Amino acid sequence: MTGTTTLTLGGLLAALIILIANLHPWWTGSREMKMLAPFGKGFAAAACAAACPGGLLGWAHSRSGTVANGAGERTGAATTGTNSASGITSGQLVGLGATGAAIVVLVVFLVCLSYKAAGKKDKKRILGGAFVGSVLLLTAGVAGALAWLPGLLNEIGVAVVDTVQGAGIL
């Protein structure tokens, strides 16, 4: 892989800026949950991609950290004159199996379909959610909070395979 699994303070800054940019219209508006749906879809796709140990989705997840670190460190240095390259404790989601991987592909595919059907503002929110989710899942705290996700994806995949094979039906 050509990305990073370590997030810096600058990378965290970049993710938090995008998070605030997405939450601010909701907070100052009517606070309807449907306003957060596009951002949540992107975040969900990123969480599924973060569970992938490699492949295109795993590469995109690790690459988001590299992009965030570079953009955030430049932003921090330009606005405050300080160095924000110190690292944050890293974490990762582990344990995704073959059946769970199939579910990951389906979830990401559904989010891609939502992206294609979305308007201009919602497309930006979906991309923002995917970026923020992917970056924050490089941290120990967020990855630890979602450590249950690979197991759930695996269980859903097993249930789908069992249903298709007719297990428990006859």
C-alpha positions as a Markdown table, in Angstrom:
| # | Residue | x | y | z |
|---|---|---|---|---|
| 1 | Met | 0.0 | 0.0 | 0.0 |
| 2 | Thr | 1.2 | 3.5 | -0.6 |
| 3 | Gly | -0.8 | 5.3 | 2.1 |
| 4 | Thr | -0.4 | 5.8 | 5.8 |
| 5 | Thr | -2.0 | 4.2 | 8.8 |
| 6 | Thr | -0.8 | 7.0 | 11.1 |
| 7 | Leu | -2.8 | 10.2 | 11.5 |
| 8 | Thr | -1.2 | 13.5 | 12.5 |
| 9 | Leu | -2.7 | 16.4 | 14.3 |
| 10 | Gly | -2.9 | 18.1 | 10.9 |
| 11 | Gly | -4.8 | 15.2 | 9.5 |
| 12 | Leu | -7.2 | 15.3 | 12.4 |
| 13 | Leu | -7.6 | 19.1 | 11.8 |
| 14 | Ala | -8.5 | 18.5 | 8.1 |
| 15 | Ala | -11.1 | 15.9 | 9.1 |
| 16 | Leu | -12.6 | 18.1 | 11.8 |
| 17 | Ile | -12.9 | 21.1 | 9.4 |
| 18 | Ile | -14.9 | 19.0 | 7.0 |
| 19 | Leu | -17.0 | 17.5 | 9.8 |
| 20 | Ile | -17.8 | 21.0 | 11.1 |
| 21 | Ala | -18.6 | 22.2 | 7.6 |
| 22 | Asn | -21.1 | 19.4 | 7.3 |
| 23 | Leu | -22.6 | 19.7 | 10.8 |
| 24 | His | -22.9 | 23.5 | 10.8 |
| 25 | Pro | -25.9 | 23.8 | 8.4 |
| 26 | Trp | -27.7 | 21.1 | 10.3 |
| 27 | Trp | -27.0 | 22.8 | 13.7 |
| 28 | Thr | -28.0 | 26.2 | 12.5 |
| 29 | Gly | -31.0 | 24.9 | 10.5 |
| 30 | Ser | -34.0 | 22.9 | 11.4 |
| 31 | Arg | -31.9 | 20.0 | 12.8 |
| 32 | Glu | -33.8 | 17.4 | 10.9 |
| 33 | Met | -32.0 | 14.1 | 10.8 |
| 34 | Lys | -32.6 | 13.7 | 7.1 |
| 35 | Met | -30.1 | 16.5 | 6.6 |
| 36 | Leu | -27.4 | 14.3 | 8.0 |
| 37 | Ala | -28.2 | 11.3 | 5.8 |
| 38 | Pro | -25.9 | 12.0 | 2.9 |
| 39 | Phe | -22.9 | 12.5 | 5.3 |
| 40 | Gly | -23.9 | 9.4 | 7.2 |
| 41 | Lys | -24.0 | 7.3 | 4.0 |
| 42 | Gly | -20.4 | 8.4 | 3.2 |
| 43 | Phe | -19.3 | 7.7 | 6.7 |
| 44 | Ala | -20.9 | 4.2 | 6.6 |
| 45 | Ala | -19.1 | 3.4 | 3.3 |
| 46 | Ala | -15.8 | 4.6 | 4.7 |
| 47 | Ala | -16.3 | 2.5 | 7.9 |
| 48 | Cys | -16.9 | -0.6 | 5.7 |
| 49 | Ala | -13.8 | 0.3 | 3.6 |
| 50 | Ala | -11.7 | 0.7 | 6.7 |
| 51 | Ala | -12.5 | -2.9 | 7.6 |
| 52 | Cys | -10.8 | -4.1 | 4.4 |
| 53 | Pro | -7.2 | -5.2 | 5.0 |
| 54 | Gly | -6.2 | -4.4 | 1.4 |
| 55 | Gly | -7.5 | -4.2 | -2.1 |
| 56 | Leu | -8.9 | -1.0 | -3.7 |
| 57 | Leu | -11.0 | -0.1 | -0.6 |
| 58 | Gly | -8.2 | -0.7 | 1.8 |
| 59 | Trp | -5.8 | 1.4 | -0.3 |
| 60 | Ala | -8.4 | 4.2 | -0.5 |
| 61 | His | -8.8 | 4.1 | 3.3 |
| 62 | Ser | -5.0 | 4.4 | 4.0 |
| 63 | Arg | -4.6 | 7.0 | 1.2 |
| 64 | Ser | -7.1 | 9.3 | 2.9 |
| 65 | Gly | -4.8 | 9.6 | 5.9 |
| 66 | Thr | -2.0 | 10.7 | 3.6 |
| 67 | Val | -4.2 | 13.3 | 2.0 |
| 68 | Ala | -5.6 | 14.5 | 5.3 |
| 69 | Asn | -2.1 | 14.7 | 6.9 |
| 70 | Gly | -0.7 | 16.8 | 4.0 |
| 71 | Ala | -3.7 | 19.2 | 3.8 |
| 72 | Gly | -4.1 | 19.6 | 7.5 |
| 73 | Glu | -0.4 | 20.2 | 8.2 |
| 74 | Arg | -0.3 | 22.8 | 5.5 |
| 75 | Thr | -3.5 | 24.5 | 6.8 |
| 76 | Gly | -2.2 | 24.5 | 10.4 |
| 77 | Ala | 1.2 | 25.9 | 9.5 |
| 78 | Ala | -0.3 | 28.6 | 7.2 |
| 79 | Thr | -2.9 | 29.7 | 9.7 |
| 80 | Thr | -1.1 | 29.4 | 13.0 |
| 81 | Gly | 2.6 | 29.1 | 12.1 |
| 82 | Thr | 2.9 | 25.9 | 14.2 |
| 83 | Asn | 3.9 | 22.4 | 13.3 |
| 84 | Ser | 1.0 | 19.9 | 13.5 |
| 85 | Ala | 3.0 | 16.8 | 12.3 |
| 86 | Ser | 3.0 | 15.0 | 15.6 |
| 87 | Gly | 1.2 | 11.6 | 15.4 |
| 88 | Ile | -2.0 | 10.4 | 17.0 |
| 89 | Thr | -2.4 | 6.9 | 18.3 |
| 90 | Ser | -3.4 | 4.8 | 15.4 |
| 91 | Gly | -6.0 | 2.0 | 15.3 |
| 92 | Gln | -7.6 | -0.2 | 12.7 |
| 93 | Leu | -10.5 | -2.5 | 12.2 |
| 94 | Val | -9.5 | -6.2 | 11.9 |
| 95 | Gly | -11.2 | -9.5 | 11.3 |
| 96 | Leu | -13.1 | -9.1 | 8.0 |
| 97 | Gly | -13.7 | -12.4 | 6.4 |
| 98 | Ala | -14.7 | -13.4 | 2.9 |
| 99 | Thr | -18.5 | -13.3 | 3.6 |
| 100 | Gly | -18.1 | -9.9 | 5.3 |
| 101 | Ala | -16.1 | -8.6 | 2.3 |
| 102 | Ala | -19.0 | -9.3 | 0.0 |
| 103 | Ile | -21.3 | -7.2 | 2.3 |
| 104 | Val | -18.7 | -4.4 | 2.2 |
| 105 | Val | -18.7 | -4.3 | -1.5 |
| 106 | Leu | -22.5 | -4.2 | -1.5 |
| 107 | Val | -22.7 | -1.4 | 1.0 |
| 108 | Val | -20.1 | 0.7 | -0.9 |
| 109 | Phe | -22.0 | 0.0 | -4.2 |
| 110 | Leu | -25.2 | 1.2 | -2.6 |
| 111 | Val | -23.5 | 4.4 | -1.5 |
| 112 | Cys | -22.1 | 4.9 | -5.0 |
| 113 | Leu | -25.7 | 4.5 | -6.4 |
| 114 | Ser | -26.9 | 7.1 | -3.8 |
| 115 | Tyr | -24.0 | 9.4 | -4.9 |
| 116 | Lys | -25.0 | 9.1 | -8.5 |
| 117 | Ala | -28.6 | 10.0 | -7.8 |
| 118 | Ala | -27.8 | 12.8 | -5.4 |
| 119 | Gly | -27.9 | 16.5 | -6.0 |
| 120 | Lys | -24.7 | 18.7 | -6.0 |
| 121 | Lys | -24.8 | 19.5 | -2.3 |
| 122 | Asp | -25.6 | 16.0 | -1.2 |
| 123 | Lys | -22.8 | 14.6 | -3.4 |
| 124 | Lys | -20.4 | 16.9 | -1.5 |
| 125 | Arg | -21.8 | 15.7 | 1.8 |
| 126 | Ile | -21.4 | 12.0 | 0.8 |
| 127 | Leu | -17.8 | 12.6 | -0.2 |
| 128 | Gly | -17.2 | 14.6 | 3.0 |
| 129 | Gly | -18.7 | 11.8 | 5.1 |
| 130 | Ala | -16.5 | 9.2 | 3.4 |
| 131 | Phe | -13.4 | 11.3 | 3.9 |
| 132 | Val | -14.1 | 12.1 | 7.5 |
| 133 | Gly | -15.0 | 8.5 | 8.3 |
| 134 | Ser | -12.0 | 7.1 | 6.6 |
| 135 | Val | -9.6 | 9.6 | 8.4 |
| 136 | Leu | -11.2 | 9.2 | 11.8 |
| 137 | Leu | -11.1 | 5.4 | 11.5 |
| 138 | Leu | -7.3 | 5.7 | 11.5 |
| 139 | Thr | -7.4 | 6.7 | 15.1 |
| 140 | Ala | -7.4 | 4.3 | 18.0 |
| 141 | Gly | -10.5 | 5.8 | 19.6 |
| 142 | Val | -12.9 | 5.7 | 16.6 |
| 143 | Ala | -11.5 | 2.3 | 15.4 |
| 144 | Gly | -11.9 | 1.0 | 18.9 |
| 145 | Ala | -15.5 | 2.3 | 19.1 |
| 146 | Leu | -16.3 | 0.5 | 15.8 |
| 147 | Ala | -14.3 | -2.7 | 16.5 |
| 148 | Trp | -17.6 | -4.7 | 16.4 |
| 149 | Leu | -18.2 | -3.7 | 12.7 |
| 150 | Pro | -16.1 | -6.4 | 11.0 |
| 151 | Gly | -17.8 | -9.1 | 13.0 |
| 152 | Leu | -21.2 | -7.8 | 12.2 |
| 153 | Leu | -20.3 | -7.6 | 8.5 |
| 154 | Asn | -19.1 | -11.2 | 8.6 |
| 155 | Glu | -22.3 | -12.4 | 10.4 |
| 156 | Ile | -24.5 | -10.7 | 7.8 |
| 157 | Gly | -22.5 | -12.3 | 5.0 |
| 158 | Val | -22.8 | -15.7 | 6.6 |
| 159 | Ala | -26.6 | -15.2 | 7.0 |
| 160 | Val | -26.9 | -14.2 | 3.3 |
| 161 | Val | -24.8 | -17.2 | 2.2 |
| 162 | Asp | -26.8 | -19.6 | 4.4 |
| 163 | Thr | -30.1 | -18.2 | 3.0 |
| 164 | Val | -29.0 | -18.6 | -0.6 |
| 165 | Gln | -27.8 | -22.1 | 0.1 |
| 166 | Gly | -31.1 | -23.0 | 1.7 |
| 167 | Ala | -29.6 | -23.7 | 5.2 |
| 168 | Gly | -32.4 | -24.0 | 7.8 |
| 169 | Ile | -35.2 | -23.7 | 5.2 |
| 170 | Leu | -35.9 | -27.4 | 4.7 |
